[in-house]
């Protein structure tokens, strides 16, 4: 008698939203082309020279829109990035100094950059558990942070893993129905275990009259354990906005969030999140403090074990000094570099595709992988899906040969997406960021090679966040920073470009 194992489910069919317009021009470029043709035709009625005077500058202006990099950026966006970096460097904005010896009022160590104006408050949910709330006054956004200890994939049945993945997808789809939710992120942080918790658990329990051999064995275990182990922390951030025209106080917003926390935690637990809990304002400050100064991680753990907390406040969670360069971000005792995803894995993958990227990596002080989600409401999802269907069917019937075969494959993908959306599935935009922190600048070369191997194994294409390392570093922290909410140009306008 023989049994045939059921095939493992595969995942995929993620695709970039199709931008309206002709080819790589986008909506703005397409409007510019047709407008230029109309003006050129009107000028040609006057004379040929008048038509050339209009046509040549128009072509020069629109030509950079047709040249795009692998991640979809055009020449104007690259120029804007370089000009922005030069402007920040000329103003000294790439340098940050805080503390009593700085010129900043208060003499405290506030986090830099996009976190400088953020304030922290605290509320209590229905189970009287404290949870921290970060308020972003520039956009009037509120962020809560949930911590979880996911069950590992070792010695777990494949069927159980598939159930967890399905429930995680269901939890993400439910975010589209969360009122006033702007975005969410899942952050997995790994670091070498300093051994503080093990030492505090084992050494106080060793009796003074214990045999010397037994005492020596326990001391050696405590000493050598950190070299072969690592610690992993998982955080989920949820950022909410306040609708325009509604005046709500901070206390009213916190009371509203307190009602939602238990339901969100129960969904995480069902999706394999293990013991899920809200993070207090003190815990959020500790996470940010350790990210900027990895050398104090053992001290923070030791204070938490011995005294039950550190008493750290948000105003003291930042670094004493930070320097941003083109390809790195130096902060207190660490040097970090961040990569951004440019293309998701092609084809289908299994649920363990990111396992290597999420596991601890030797030779690094800390590593964070941040998955950023932008849920789309059901009405907008249906409109996007139908628009993609029309575009894919048009491309499939307008070409020949290889182009037509590729377009036919695109049609099958959008038809599957449309069927799933019609059956109740949610539509979510997502991206991935990876931050690696080392001790010195010289170690960045080895860290870059390690990241290149990890991304290749995960079939994810990534590029360094050059000239915006400080902002990218902040986006990988569990503080609720949403990239599309921090740009000067609105998200809808950027999509049109």
N, C-alpha and C positions, 0 to 999 in steps of 0.2 A: 504494500500500500504506500503510495507516495502522495504528498501534498505539495501544492504549488503556492509559494508565498505571493500574497497580494502585492501589486506594485505600489511603491511609495508615491504619494501625491507630489506633484511638482507645482511650482508657482511661477508666475511671470505675467506677461501681457501688460506690463507697465509701459507707458508711452508718453512722450512729451506732448503737451497740448499743441495742436496745429495752429500756427499763427495765421491770421487772415492776410491776404496779399499775394502778390506775384513772386513766386520763388523766395529768395532770401530777403526781399525788400521789406516785408512787413506792411502793415496797414498805412503807416505814415509815408513810407517810401512809395507805395503804390499810388496813393493820392497825389504825391508829389510828381510822379511820372505822368499820370494822366493830366494833371493841371499844367505841367510843363509842355506837354504836347499841344494842349489847347492854346496856350499862350504863344507857342512857336508857330502854330498854324495862323493865328491872327496876325502875328508879326510878319509872316511871309507874304501877307497881302500887301504890306507896305513895300518891302524890298527883301532881297535875299540876305543882305548884310544885317538887317534888323533881326531876321530869324536866327542868324548865327550868333548875334550878340545875346539873344535870349537862350538859345539852345546850349551853347558851350558852358556858361556858368551853371546852368541847371544840371548838366551831365557831371560836372566837377563836384557839385554838392551831393548828388545822389549816388555817385560811384562808390564812396566808402560804405554805403549801406548794403551793397552786394557782396562785400568781402567779410566773411565771418570766420571766426576761429572754431575749433572743434566743440567748444562748449556753447556756441551760439552767439557770442558777442561780436558786434561789428566794430569797425575802425573807430567810430565816434566814441563808443563806450570805452575802448582801450585808451584813447586820448584823454577822456575825462578822468579815468582812473589815475593816469600818470600826472595830470595836472593837479588833481586833488592831493596826491601824495606830495608833490613839490610845494603846494600851498601850505599844507600842514607842517612840513619840515621848515619852511621859511618862517612860519609863525612860532615854531618851537612846540607845536602841539604833539609831536612824537615823543616828547619828554614829559615825565610826570614825577613830581616830588611831593610828598605829604609828610605829616607829622609835625611836631612842635617847632622844628627848625625850618619849615617851609613857610612861604608867604600866604598860605591858605588860612582863612579864618577858622578858629576853633582848635587848630593844632592836632587834629585827629587824622586817622588813616582811612579816609573814605575811599571806596573803590574808584578807579579811574574811568575815563571814557563815558560810554553810554550808561554806566552804573553810578555815575557821580551824583546825579540828582535823585536817584531812587531812594525811597524811604521804606522802612520795615515796620510793620505792625503785627499784632497777634490777636487771634480769636480762638474760640473754642467751639468744637462741633457738638453734635447731639450726644456723643459719648463723653463729653467733657475733656476731650483731648486737645491740647494746644496745637495750633497750626499757624505758620507764618504767612503773612501777606505782603508782597512787595508791590509798591505803588510806583508806576512810571508816570510822573506828572507831565512829561512832554507830550505823551499820547493818551494820557488818562486811562492807562491800562493797569490791571490788577493781576498778580500772579500768585498761585499757590503751588507748593512743591510737595509731591508725594514720594516717599521712599518705599522700596520693596526689596525683598531678598528672594529672588526667583529660584525655583528649584532647578538644579543642574540637569543636564541631559544625560548624564551617565546613569546606567542601570535603570533607565526609564523605557518603557515599551514605546515602539514607534507610533502605535495608535494613540497613546496618551499625548505624545508630542504633537501629532496632527490635530488633536482636540484643542490643545493649548493655542496652536496657531490659528485655528478657526475662531476661537473665542477672543483672541487678541484682535483679529480682523473685525469681529463683531463689535468689540469695544471701540475701535477706531471709527467704525461706521456710525456708532451711536453719538460720537462727538459732533457730528453734523447737526444733531438735534439739540445740542446744548445751547441754551439761550445766551447770546452775546459772546460766545467763545470765538476768539480770534486765531488761536493756534495752540499747538501742543508740541512737546518734544520729549523724547526718551533718551536719557543719557546714561551710559554705562562707563564707569570709571574704574580702572584697575591700577594697582600699585604694589610694589614689594611689601610684604607684611613686615612691619618693624618688630613684631614679636612682643609688643607691650601688653596686649591683652593676655597672651599665654603666660607671660612672666607674672603678671598680677594674679592670675588664677592658680598657678602651680607653686611658685616659691613661698607664698605665705602659708601654704598647707603642708610644707615639708617640716616635719618635727625636728626639734633640736637634737633629740637622742636617736635619730634615724641612723642606720648603718652607713658608714662612709661611702661604700660602693653604691648604694641606692641613691644617696644624695648626689654623688658625682654623675650618675646616669641622668637624673632629673635636670641637673644644671646643664649638662651637655645637650639634652633635648631642647631646653629653652634657648640655648645659645645658637644651635644649628638650625632650628626650625625656620627662622625667617629667610634663610638663604634658599630654601626650596619651596616656599609657599608665597602666596600673594593674597591680597584683599581685593574684593570687588564690591562696588556699590552701584545701585541702580536708582535713578531718580526719574520721575515723570513730572513735568511742569505743564500747567494749564494757565493760559493767559486770557483774561476776559476784558472786554471793553464796555464802556457805558454809551448807550445810544445817544446820539446828538439830540438835544432838546429836552433830555431828562436830567434833572438836577437831583443827584443822589449824594449823600454824604458818605464818607469813608466807613462810618459805622454801619450804615445800611447795606453797603456792598459786602462788608465782612459777614454780617448776619445772613445775607443771601448765600454767600459761599459756604458758610457753616452747614447749611441744609444740604448742599450738594456733595460734601466730602464723603459721607458714609457710602452713598451709592457708587461713587467713583472708585472707592477702595474695594468694594465688593466685586466690581467688574474686573479689577486688576487681579484680585485673588483667584477668581475663576479662570483667568487666562494664564495661570501658572506663575503669578507674581509672588507666591509665597506669602510671608508675613508682610502685609502692606500697612503703612502708617503715614500720617501727615508729619511733615517736618516743622518743628517750631522755628521761630525767628532766630533763636540762638544756634540751632543746628545748621540753618542755611548760612549764617555768618561763618560758622566753623568750616563748612565746605568751601566757601569762597576764600577764606583765609588760607587754608591749606593749598588751594590751587595756585594762589599767588606766591606762597612761600612753602614749598614742599618740605623744607627742613624741619618745620614745626609739627609735622604730622604725628610723630611719636609723643610730643609734649601734649598735644590736644587729646590724644587717646588716653594718655596717662592721667590727665586732669579729669577727663570724663569718667574714668573707672574709679578713681580715688575719691572724687568730690561730687560725682553725679552730674557735672556740667562744668563749663569753662567760664560762664558769665560774659562771653564775648558778645559785643553789640555790633550792629551792622555798620556803624560809623567807624569801627576799627577793623573791618574785615579786609581792607585793601592793602596794597604793598607800600613800603616806604619809598621805593623808587622804581620806575619802569622806563624802558627805552624801546621804542619800536624802530626796527630797521626794515629794509625791503623784504627780507625773507625770514625774519625771526622776531620774537618778542621776548625781551629780557626783563625779568621781574624778580626782585629779591634774590632768592637762592636758586632760581631755575631759569632755563631758557627754553622757550616753546616755539613750535612751528605747527601751523594748521593747514590741512588740506580740505578741499571742497570737491564734492562729487560732480562730475560732468556728464556721466552716462551710467545708468543703471545696468545691471547684468543683462546681456542679450540672451534671448531664448528663455528656456525654463530652468529653474533651479530648485533645489530641495530646501527644506527648512533650516538646514545647517550651513547655509552659504556664508553667513557672516561669523561663524564660530571662531575661526582663526583670528579675525580682526578684533573680536570682543575679548579674547583671552589675554591674559597678562603677557607682556613682552619683556624679555630680558634686556638689560642695558638701558632701560628708560626709568626715569623717576616716577612719572605718572603718565597715564594715557586715558583719553576720553573720546568716546564715540557717541556722537549726538545725531539722532534721527529726528528731523524737524518735520512736523505735519501741519498742513493747512486744510482743515476739513471744508468741504463745499456743501452748501445747503442743497436739499433735493431738487428744488426748482432749477437752480443754476446747473446742477449735475445733468439733468435731462437736456437742458439746452446745449451744453457742451458736447454731450454724447451725440445728439442729433446733428450738430454742426460738423463733428468729425466724420460721421457717416456720409454726409453729403460730399464733403471734401474728398474722402477716400474713394467713393464711387465715381466721382468726376475724374480723378487721376487714373483710375483703373480703365476707364473707357476712352481716355484721350491719348494714350501712348501705345507703343508697340514693343515687341521683343522683351528684353530683360526688364525694362522699366514697367511694362505691363504686368509681368510676373511678380515683381516686387510690390506693385500696387495691389494686385490680387491678394497677396499675403496680408497687406495692410487692411484690406476690406474684411478679411476673416477675423482679424484682431478687433476691429471696431465693432463688428457684428456681435462678437462674444461680449465685449464690454457693454454694448447696448442691451443685450439679453440679461446680463447680470444686474445692470442698473434697473431695468424694468422689473426684475424679480425682488428688488428691495435692497440691493447692495449699495454701499456708499461710495462716493468718489472723493479721493484724498490726494492732494498734491504733497509730495515729500521730497526731502533732500537729505544728504548725509554729510557730516563734518567729522574730521578726526584731528585731534590735538595730541601731540607728543611733547612731553617735557623732559629735558635732560639737565645735567648739572652745568655743563660748559658749552660754549659755542662750537668747540672742536668736535663734540659728540653728535652734532646735528647731521654730519655726513653719514655716520653709521645709522642714525635714526631714519634718515631719508631712504637709505637702502632697505631697511627693515620694512618701512611702510610700503615701499614699492613691491616687495615680495608679498605682503599681506593683501594688498589690493589686487594683485594679479591672481592670487589664489581665490579671492572672493569674486573675481570677474567684475570688479567695479573700477571704472576709470575716474581718476581723481587728479587734481592739479593743486599746486601750492597756492595759498591765498596771499600772494605777493602784493606788497604795498597796502595791505589792509589786514595785517597779522593781528593787530590789537583788537579790532572789531570782531574778527573771526574767533579769536581766543575767547572773547566775552560771550559769543553766541553758543559756545560749547559748555558754558557754565550753567548749572541749574537755577537760573535767575529769570527765565521767561523772556529773553530777548528774541524777538521775531525779526528776521532780516527784512522782510517786506514791509514792516511797520516803521523801519528806521531810515528809509530812503527819502531824499528830498523830492525825487520824481515819483508820483503815485504809481502803484503797482500796475494799474490798468494802462497807464501811458507807456510803461516799460514793455509790457506785452505787445503793444502796438508797434514798438520799434523793432 
